């Protein structure tokens, strides 16, 4: 009788540990607050300028190192180079965003998974640089898990 009681207690303990882990993760995601506008600008520009440098130089190692672990695990520097080949082939260089403020196209928020969502553009000419960035806490700081950038004339 004791072993079956122990098994029941052990299984219940595992279930309770799993529930507590989920509650802890949900609580920590909810406890995070949206970074202030200065930090948002730093995150946006650091992400996009690192991406730009990778495209201009053809070296995606630094960009890869700055990604969140799940993104790094999915994409090697060579896969990043292949994925963003169009930017390199067209010699797209948008480093002028360093001198421009980002303009939000949607409110910055943290979703229920703890993902910081930054959406917007830079009012650059002749083409506008738009961004769609998702970041998570990884290694104690906000790091990219999604990078979507477009460079095209406004209105396109």
NORZI-V763428 format. One line per field, one symbol per residue. ss: DSSP state (@ for helix, = for strand, . for the rest). psi: psi as a letter, one per 30 degrees, with the letter a starting at -180 (. if undefined). burial: 1 if it has 24 or more other C-alpha atoms within 12 Angstrom, else 0. A space follows every 10 residues. Layout:
ss=???
psi=???
burial=???
This chain:
ss=.@@@@@@@@@ @@@@@@@@@@ @@@@@@@@@@ @.....@@@@ @@@@@@@@@@ @@@@@@@... @@@@@.=.@@ @@@@..@@@@ @@@.@@@@@. ....@@@@@. ..==....== .....===== ==.....=== ========.. ========== ==....
psi=eeeeeeeeee eeeeeeeeee eeeeeeeeee fklklleeee eeeeeeeeee eeeeeefgjg eeeeffllee eeeejleeee eeegeeeeeg hkjhffffgk kkjkflkklk affgkkjkka lkilkflkjk ljkkklkkhg lklkfkjjkk jlkkf.
burial=0000000000 0000000000 0000000000 0001000001 1011111111 1111110111 0111111110 1100101001 1001001100 0111101100 0111000111 0001111111 1111000111 1111111000 0111111111 100000
